[in-house]
Amino acid sequence: MNPIRLALADDHPLYREGVAKTIADQADFDVVGQGTTAEEAVQLAQQLLPDLMLLDISMPGSGIEAARQIAASCPVVKIVMLTVSEQDDDVMAALKAGARGYVLKGIGGAELVEVLRKVHSGDSYVSPSLAARLLSEMNAGADQAPGRDPLSELTAREEQILRLVAQGLSNKEVGLQLELQEKTVKHYMTNILQKLQVRNRVEATLIVHEHLSHNN
């Protein structure tokens, strides 16, 4: 099995090198490049086309701007932000720019590696301490439609798939469990995101958790 190719950009060399070593020590990862600025991050992504790109938000040139350019020019590269910023605006801007993951720098090495594996497999991730605030911002205008069940527009099959995704399963794992092809699950997820009017799996998952908490 081919290793997961990862490049990272962070302007703090000691921290960046420590993260790179932690990841490189895993048998299923290959750290293929490192940079210190947004410009270097974009160059690494375009030249190397890694499977994953790990970006700091506050590096020179802005990690969010780097994410935006990488998502536009290299859509096959999955982007994860690794940052100290807990600002709602940064979280939303990173996800809108195309990031699949938003991880706080207090995370442990083993947990970071597991998050990267999940994102590589097709999942999305936001640090749990930020998820509730993100949901509140997403639902800021929802008070105008009290009592509306956001899942009501989904078919039974779509709701079944979304609930499995909310448990952390990848498209491939959902397909195996429901005896569907992975591309079929991807097609369902596209429809689900459109119906829920959300941008990605993270936001869809948060809606499921909110729905379940209101009905318990």
Secondary structure as the mmCIF struct_conf table of DSSP 4:
data_model
#
loop_
_struct_conf.conf_type_id
_struct_conf.id
_struct_conf.beg_label_comp_id
_struct_conf.beg_label_asym_id
_struct_conf.beg_label_seq_id
_struct_conf.end_label_comp_id
_struct_conf.end_label_asym_id
_struct_conf.end_label_seq_id
HELX_LH_PP_P HELX_LH_PP_P1 ASN A 2 PRO A 3
STRN STRN1 ILE A 4 ALA A 9
BEND BEND1 ASP A 11 ASP A 11
HELX_RH_AL_P HELX_RH_AL_P1 PRO A 13 ALA A 24
TURN_TY1_P TURN_TY1_P1 ASP A 25 ASP A 25
BEND BEND2 GLN A 26 GLN A 26
TURN_TY1_P TURN_TY1_P2 ALA A 27 ASP A 28
STRN STRN2 PHE A 29 GLY A 35
BEND BEND3 THR A 36 THR A 37
HELX_RH_AL_P HELX_RH_AL_P2 ALA A 38 LEU A 48
BEND BEND4 ASP A 51 ASP A 51
STRN STRN3 LEU A 52 LEU A 55
BEND BEND5 ILE A 57 MET A 59
TURN_TY1_P TURN_TY1_P3 PRO A 60 GLY A 61
HELX_RH_AL_P HELX_RH_AL_P3 GLY A 63 SER A 73
TURN_TY1_P TURN_TY1_P4 PRO A 75 VAL A 76
BEND BEND6 VAL A 77 VAL A 77
STRN STRN4 LYS A 78 THR A 83
BEND BEND7 VAL A 84 VAL A 84
HELX_RH_AL_P HELX_RH_AL_P4 ASP A 88 ALA A 97
TURN_TY1_P TURN_TY1_P5 GLY A 98 GLY A 98
BEND BEND8 ARG A 100 ARG A 100
STRN STRN5 GLY A 101 LEU A 104
TURN_TY1_P TURN_TY1_P6 LYS A 105 GLY A 106
HELX_RH_AL_P HELX_RH_AL_P5 GLY A 109 HIS A 120
TURN_TY1_P TURN_TY1_P7 SER A 121 GLY A 122
STRN STRN6 TYR A 125 VAL A 126
HELX_RH_AL_P HELX_RH_AL_P6 PRO A 128 MET A 138
TURN_TY1_P TURN_TY1_P8 ASN A 139 GLY A 141
HELX_RH_3T_P HELX_RH_3T_P1 ALA A 142 GLN A 144
BEND BEND9 ALA A 145 ALA A 145
TURN_TY1_P TURN_TY1_P9 PRO A 146 GLY A 147
TURN_TY1_P TURN_TY1_P10 PRO A 150 GLU A 153
BEND BEND10 LEU A 154 LEU A 154
HELX_RH_AL_P HELX_RH_AL_P7 ALA A 156 ALA A 166
TURN_TY1_P TURN_TY1_P11 GLN A 167 GLY A 168
HELX_RH_AL_P HELX_RH_AL_P8 ASN A 171 LEU A 178
TURN_TY1_P TURN_TY1_P12 GLU A 179 GLU A 179
HELX_RH_AL_P HELX_RH_AL_P9 GLU A 182 LEU A 196
TURN_TY1_P TURN_TY1_P13 GLN A 197 GLN A 197
BEND BEND11 ARG A 199 ASN A 200
HELX_RH_AL_P HELX_RH_AL_P10 ARG A 201 HIS A 214
TURN_TY1_P TURN_TY1_P14 ASN A 215 ASN A 215
#
